[in-house]
Amino acid sequence: MSAPSNANPPPDALPFPLISLSDLSSPDAESRSRLAHAVTSALHDVGFLYLVDHGIEQRKIGRMFEIAKKSFDFPDAEKERFRQDHNQLGFKPFADQPNHAALAGTEGDATKMYGKEHWNLPGKWGVGNFDDNMEREWPPVILDHQDELDDFDRDCNTLVKKLLRCVAEGLQIPESTGGVGYFDELHRYDRHSGCVLRFLHYPPLPPDYGLAETGYTRINAHFDIGTVTLLFQQDVGGLHAKDQSGKWVYVPPMEGAIVVNLGEELMYMTDGYLKATQHKVVATTPTEHSTSRFSIAYFAYPDFETPIRPIASPVVEAHGREERARGVPNGGPPDGTSAMQYLEKKYKGIYGFTTGWSDKRGTAGVKTA
């Protein structure tokens, strides 16, 4: 599916399911059950969906894009003062992007490369990776809007928990182990985790860069790491993801919709029943070549002590039995691996250095339930 010129396609032209969360608060149990099934099925089948009626005001989203654009609108030399640190927070310049081959796992890209720049902001102000979020230096454009950023982080955290309530119902997690609120406890706003709010800027390609037949890759093919990613797009596209057949498809922006995809940690917590899907950003059209693309991503992670192992769910357990009978091993990390340890390992592969989180917090403390 190539990138069309229309940046706001009709729902029937979308590559992945379009789901409304409006029934989440319905008094009708059957309506809530249908919603849970729709969300869980989409994440099982393809790991991607479009979400509307999600509860985050469009005014707030627009405001975040205003702040995001301002955060890139000062000289590169000045932005360098705020370069990303060991906690992966701060500014990542255009010429210093990560090794996404470590994220891709199985597939690189043959297309030409022309990257991006981004800001990683705490996904939980004051209780994100650590309480020392504010010990590092931040530019005035971030500090002046900290209350708004915190408010938006909380909205995203709330939305992630709403989505995961649907997933918990779809997975039939027993009430004795948390029921529909199972994932709430793992995504509390007051607990340490790897949650990140990212502002991304893809500058226009230089005029002498012609339209390559395969496009110019802005981010290589990769899987996200955590549980759920929320992606906010505007009118300039470029996102591509694999569909059920393994074919790359264009994931166009849609006004009022958030693109949701699954991360590896939740895939392993469901023994592969829910799918993390490869995706990338490629500039293929004249607009994507000549116009800045801004996007905002909220990467949700469970709290650091969460064990990355299959959860107690009859759906997950049945899937696991079927996979083992077919000779498919559990592809997750070694038993006893915490969310913090898994993220540290992935970051070492991507960025080439450790975060030091284990040294600061200790390597024990993985939850037993």
Summary of the structure (lengths in Angstrom):
residues: 369
radius of gyration: 19.8
end to end distance: 43.4
largest distance: 62.1
contacts: 1182
relative contact order: 0.17
helix: 37%
strand: 19%
